[in-house]
């Protein structure tokens, strides 16, 4: 529920962009720590958590303006299924 509230105003594409950024966080952490270099060992990447999403939502702003989202909503109400 919290992510839904925090991502209000984001389009599907915007949320996909957020998710792409979030999945890269643990990998970037490993890269900056130097663990990815010269390692013959299996490296475990940490799981994603709510904080990853909340931090990323603060940085990645919606690219779709509210007017366009309203047009999509109106179209879905008029022509969508269900």
Secondary structure, 3 states (H helix, E strand, C coil): CHHHHHCCCCCHHHHHHHHHHHHHHHHHHHHHHCCCCCCCCCCCCCCCCHHHHHHHHHHCCCCCCHHHHHHHHHHHHHHCCC
